[in-house]
Amino acid sequence: MSRSSLALDNLRAGVILIVLAFHSALAYVQWVPLRTSGFDDPPYGWRAFPIVDSHRWFGFDLFCAWQDVYLMSLMFLLSGLFVWPSLERKQSLGFVRDRLSRLGIPYVFGVVVLIPVAIYPAYLASTSDPSVSDYLQRYFALPFLPNGQLWFLWQLLALNFVAALLHRIAPDALRGLGRRSAAAGRRPSLYFAALVAASAVAYVPLALVFTPWAWSDSGFLAVQWCRPLLYGVYFFAGMGIGTAGIDAGLVAADGALARRWALWLAVAIVSFVVWMGMTSLTMNGPAPIAIDIAADFCFVVACAGGCFFLIAASLRFAAKRSSVLASLSANAYSLYLVHYDFVVWLHYALLGSTLFAVIKGAIVFGATLVLSWITVLAAQRIPFGVRLIAAPPREVPAADSAARSAAGFYARLRQIVSL
């Protein structure tokens, strides 16, 4: 495995840890008011914050705000990196069938089985009737189908369909995108400017129309109205980088982006602080349109800055083999599928505790990681579980190493349990 591949593999492991930490901290952010509305009363605040604890810590506000700015865009970018090699190998129809199995089936299973279980504590925290029958009656009476964290899957599936269509009707256009992306390795700042420009066109108009916060209130597919096109920009940015080859261009381990990681750290911090300042001007009632535009533009700059920093830091410092990170990376998708149930139930279990918010958040994160990992490794021993959530054979040489790491972890876990 090349150093670039190894660094990006480790980055994927880091991203899933950030996702778990982000969801673990959401119950303890200060800016969310204590819930006064019922489970089936608009605006359905439990969709984003299923449990709101009375114990808070402002540090979680800063952490969660930063992750909300860049994290999902980075996930779409990473998801696009290996789309072109897969399309070339499987061709469009085979690629679509693979993605339907890989993304579509888990999405359906998740919204039918996993999400109702995950959301039940949100109902329990807002009612005096804890009966399952009343919960299900209210749940199915909602004007929308709760997607939880699984909204990512259907939007990623849709973008994969678009990529397959383009590969079939205009493959040269994708190759041209790859050639332009390859040139970005010499001038990351120009690529950053182009990414910001494309993101601004995709995001700012929708944010002005729908606000940066609004989600759909009807239908089966959850969508945050201002962001689908933004995620498309990052997905195809990743696809362009992957088409060019990850060992050259922007994500080369010894490229300009990796060498200047400190610059991108400064860009990420400054752009995030500026975005917070501009956004604060829009939070207390209607603001002038110029302020809204400036805040929305600052968002796309901070989003790109966060992504560039995480990628640069991984290329610079994470291009080393680690059995733990290899196993995390190999199981990242499966961990994403199952972790939300553990997060929400642990939030609910700790509601009555007098522990500090920082301690609660740490407990939820650690327990979620362990329980999710155990669930994934156990599911890999069940045929249906393998098909549904287990990591498929990797497309990179590290697959055997990751599989051995996962098997070793499971064997050690069985030894511990048997003591």
C-alpha positions, 0 to 999 in steps of 0.5 A: 500500500502506498503512503497516500493510501495508508494515510487516507485509510487512517483518515477514514478511521479518524473520521469515524471516531470523530463521528462517534464523538460528535454524536456523543457530545450532542446531548451536552451542548449549551445552546440547545434549550431544554425540550418543552414540546412533545414527541409529535409536535413541530419542530421535532427538535429530537431529530437533531438532538434526541436527548437534551441533558441538563448538564452542559459544557461549552467546549462541546458547542465549539467541537460540534459546531466545527464538525458540523461545518466540515465533517459530512463534506469530508465524508462525501469527498472520501466516499468519492475517492475510489468511485472511478476505479470501481466504475472502470472495473465493474462498469456502470450497471455492475457498479449500480447493482453493487451500490444498491446492495452496499448502500440501499439495503442497509438504508432500508433496514436501518430506517425500518429497524435501527432508527425506531429503536434509536429514537425510542428514548427521545419519546420516553424523555418527553412523555408519561406513557412509556408504552411501546404501542403508544410510541409506535402509533405516534412514530408512524403518525409523523409526517416524515420517516426519521432517517437519523444518521442514515440520511447520508446513505441515500444521498451518497447512493444518489450521487453514485447513480449520477456518477454511473450515469456520467461514466456511461454517457460522458466518461471523457468529462470525468477523465477531464476532471481527473486531469484538472485535479491532478494539476492541483497537487502543485498549487493546492491554494488554487484548488482550494479557491476553485472548491470554495467558488463551486461550493459557494454557487452550490450552497449560498443560494439554497441557504438564503432560500431555506436558511442553513438549518432547515430540514425536510418535514415530510416524506421518506428521505431526510434532507437538509435543504441547503446542503445536497448540492454542496455534498455533490461538489465534494463527492465529485471533488473526491472522484476527480482526485481519485480519477487522477490517482491518489499517489499523485496530485493533491493527496500525494503523501509528499505533495505541497498540501502535506508539506504545508499542513500548518498553513491549512491548520491556520486557515481552518481555525481562522475561517471557523472563527470568522464563520462563528462571528458572522453567524452570530449576527444572524441568530437574533432575528432577521439580518440584512441580506448582505450579512446572511450572504457573508455568513453563508460564504464564510461557511463554505470557506470554513468547510473547505479549510477544515477538509484541507487541514484534516487531509493535510495532517493525515498525509503528513502524520498518519502515513504509518501502519497501525493495526487498530486504525486498520481495523477501524478503517475496515469497519468504519462503514459498519460502525457508522450504521449501528452506533447511533442506537448506542449513543441515544440510549446511553444519553438517556441512561445518563440523564439522571446522573449528576456527573459533569457533562465532560465525563458523561460525554466521555462515557458515551463515546467510549461505551459507544465505540466498544459496543458498536465494535462488538456488534459489528464483529459479531454480525460478521459471523452471521451470514445476513449480518455479513451481507448487511453491515460487515465490511466487504473485501477491500479494494486495497492491499491492506484488506488482509491486514485489516481482516486479521486485525479484526479477527484478532480483536474478536479473539481477544474479546472472547478470551476476556469474556471467558475469564 
